[in-house]
Amino acid sequence: MGHGRWDNSSRTSYRAFADTASSTMDYREVFRSRSIHKDLDPKNVVIRESCDSETNPNSNAIIVALDVTGSMGMIAHEMAKKGLGQLIEGILDRKPVEDPHVMFMAIGDVRSDEAPLQASQFEPDIRIAQQLKDIYVEGRGGGNNSESYDFPWYFAGTRTKLDCFDKRGKKGYLFTIGDEMTPHGLTRDHINTALGKSEERDYSASESLKLAEEKYHVFHVIVEQGHYASRMPDRVRDDWRQLLGPRAILLSDYNHLSQVILSAMEVSEGREAEDVVASWEDPDVRKTVQHALFD
């Protein structure tokens, strides 16, 4: 995918969508799917493509993978209300990369959930909001101290094709977002059941991460307001830092998720972290970004 542009028509359509999302405190009123949507079901995906086009000649792939288990439905709701618009408008205004193509994923628990992974297309315009609202917010999770944060890594490494990487040697970005500890790995049965394929072996979390890192800058955003991370913040932080180092970043206020993602991208693209923090006018955003980049 890759045609289209986030223009005035997209802005108008998104505002209508965001107004609907803002009119309720219950995310289930926004995300009405009660089972996995066929267009988001990874079993129906051969490959997801981020392709250059006349309107997006220098496409850059960005994956935002949201934990939709338990209390994490708040993140998807916030992304619907304003986060998506803030993210895309921010990329276009601040230009950490050109011509963004955004994919949303939804993360569950492969050991317990009906829909452990959902994946939209890569889209440059309002179609990404239309796919976001089709996410099935299952709200479960397995109670085993982690969710399947490695499934987006495996999927991105094996089922995506990026012109930014293949044509220009430039990696995309992949952000997983959640409040629990590092994942436990994927068995071949997990992979084959969820993706409808015939994988011959298990994959550890580190192996799936390595697959993704071949063509993505991989980050994990630790949601400190989440139930698990709020009870054991040091344990969650140290666990993720052992795996990802400084690419495991802390989110103290989920209302500022998009600004934290933007800031991490800007630093990754070479901008000084102190300058990124100072560039945000809102003091609450500055505080959240400072914490994410420096703590």
N, C-alpha and C positions, 0 to 999 in steps of 0.2 A: 504494500500500500504506500501512498505517498502524495496523491493528488489533493489539491485543495489548500486553503490558507485560513488562518485564524484572523478573520476580517470583521468589519462592522456587523455583518449578518450573523457571524458566529457569536459575537459579543451580545447581540440582542437575544439570540436564542438561548445562550447560556444564562443570561440574567433571568429569563422566564423560568428556566429549570431551577436556578439557584433560589428564586423567590418561593417556588413550591417546596423546595427542601427546607427553607428557613421557616416555613409556616408551621412546622411540627417539631416537637422534641423527640419524637419516636422515629428512629431510623427505619423501622419496618414499614412506616408509611411512605418512605421514599423508595426503598429497595423492595419492591413488591414481589419479586421472583421467589417462589417457594420450592424451587428445585433448580438445578443448574440449567442455564439457558443454552440451547444447542449451539449458538454462535460463540459461546465462551468455553464450551466443553473441549478440553485438550484432546480428547479422543477423535474429534472431528478436524484436527489441525495436522496438516502435513508439514507446513512451514509458515512462519509469520515473517513477512518481509517489510523492511524499511527501505524504500527505493527512492532514488533521486527522480525528480520530475521537472517539468518546465517551471512550475510554481515553487518548487523546493529543490533547487539544483545542488545544494550542499546539505543534504539531509543528515540529521544526527538523531540516533535512536536513544530514547529514554524510557526505562521501565520503572514503574512505581508499583510495588507489590505490597498490598495491604493485608495485614492479619485481620480476618473477619470472624475470629472465634470469640466467645464470651463477651467481655466488656469492650472489645476492640471495635465493635460496630460504630462507636463514636468517631473513629478516624475516617471511615468511609463517609459518614454523614457530614463531617466537616469538609471533606474534599468535595462533596456535592454542593454544599452551601456556598463556599467561596474558594476553597483551596485549589481547585482545578483552574479557575480563572486566574488566580494569583500566580500559579505556577507558569502557565503559558504566557500570560502577559509579562511576567517577570523575565522569562527567558528572552522574549522579543525585545523588551526594554533594556535589560542589563547585558544581554548578548554573551553569556558564557559560552554558548555554541550557537551556530546558525541553524535555521530551518528545522526546528524541533519536531520530531515524530514521537508521540507519547503512546505507550501501551500501559494499560492497567492490568494487574493480576490480583486475584484474591487468594489468600493463603488459609488453608485449614490444617487439619491433622490427618495425615495419610493413614494413621493407625485406627482412626475412629470415625472420620467424617465421610459423608456422602460425596462431598465436593471438595477434596483437598487442594485442588488447584483449578483456577479459572483464568483465562487469558484473552484479552481483547485483541483487536488488530492494532498495528501502529497507525495512528491518525494524526494529521496536522491541523484539524479543524473541529467543528462542533460535533462531528461524529463520535469523538472520544467521550463526550458527555453522554451521548445517547447510549453508548455501550456501558459506561459506568453505572447508569441507573438499572441495567439488566443484571448486575452482579447479585448473586444469591448470597445474602449475609446469613450464613447457616447458624452462627452463634454458638457453636459447640466447642470442640477441642477435647483433647484426650486426658487431661489431668496428669500428664507425664512430664511436666516442667519445661516443655518445649512444644512448638508447632513446627510444621514442615517448611521452614524457611529455606531449606536446601532444594525444594522442588522447583521454585523459580530459577535457581541456578542451573539445575539440570536441564530444564526446559529451554532457557536462554542459550545454553551451550550446545544443544542438540537440535533445536527446532526454530531457530531464527536465522535470518540472512540479512546482513546490514551492508548497504552500499558505502556508508561512512568508513567501515572497516575494510571491506573488500576492494574498494576503489582508491581510498585515500590513506589506509592504514591507521585510521582514527577510531579509537574505541568508543562504544556507546556508554551509557550509564545505567546501572541497575541498583535501585534502592529497595531493600526489604524493610518493613516497618512492623514492629511488634514489641511486646513487653516481656517475653519469656526468654529462656536460655537458648544456647546454640542447639541446632538440630541433631538428631540421632542417626541420620543416614537413611537411605532408601534401599529396601530390598527389591530384588527383581520382580517379585510378585506385586509390590506396591506400584512400581513403575508400569508394569504391564496392565494391571487393572485400571489405573487412572488414565493411562495414555493409549491403551489398546495396541500395544506393541509387544515385541518378543525380545526384551532385553535378556541377555544371557547371564548377567551377574549382578550382585549388589553394588551399590555405590556409597562410600562413606561421605559424610558432609564435606570433608576436605577435597575429595575427588570431584564432587559436583561443583564445588567452588572453583576448582582449577579449570573445569570446562567453561564456566562462565567468564572467568578472568582472561581467557584467550581473546575475547573481543568486547569485554565490558570492564569499566571501572566499577567495582562492586562495593557497596556500602550497606551497613545495617543501621537503622535508626531505632534506638532503644526508647520506647515510650515510658517515661518515668511515672506518668500518671496512671499507667495500667496497673491492674490488680497485682500481678506477680512482681513487677519491677519496683512497685512502691513498697512492698513488704521486704524485699531482699535486693536493694539497689546495688550494693557493692558486689554481691555474688553475680548478678546478671552482668554488670559492667565488666568485671574481671574475666568472666567466661567469654564474652564476645571479644574483648581486647586480646585475649590469648589467640583467638582465631584470626581476627581481622586487623589488630593493631589500631591505629588512629582512625581507620575507616569504620570503626564502630563508634557512632556519635550519639550523644545524649540529647533527648528532646524533653525539656522541662514543661513545655506548654504546647499541646497538640494543635492549638489554634494557629501556631506559627510553623507548622510542618513545611509548607511550601517555601517559606523564607529560608529555613534550614537546608532544605534540598538545594535551593538556588545557591546559597552561600558555599555549601560543600563543593558544588560544581565549579564555582568561580575560583576557589582555592586550588582545586585540582587542575584548572586551566592556567594557573600561574599567578593569580592575583594574591597579594599579601593578605594574610588573614586579618591583621589589624585594620587594614583599609576596608575590607569587606564588612567587618563589624561596624565601623564608623559610618559606612554608607547608608545604613538604615536610619531613617528619621524617627520612627516610633521607638521610644525608650524601652517598651516591653519587648519589641522585636529584637532590639540590640542586646538586651539582657539574655534572651533565649539563644540568639546566635552566638554570643560570647561564650555561653556555657557549652554549646555544641562544639565549637571549634577549639576551645582551649582546656576544657575540663576532662 
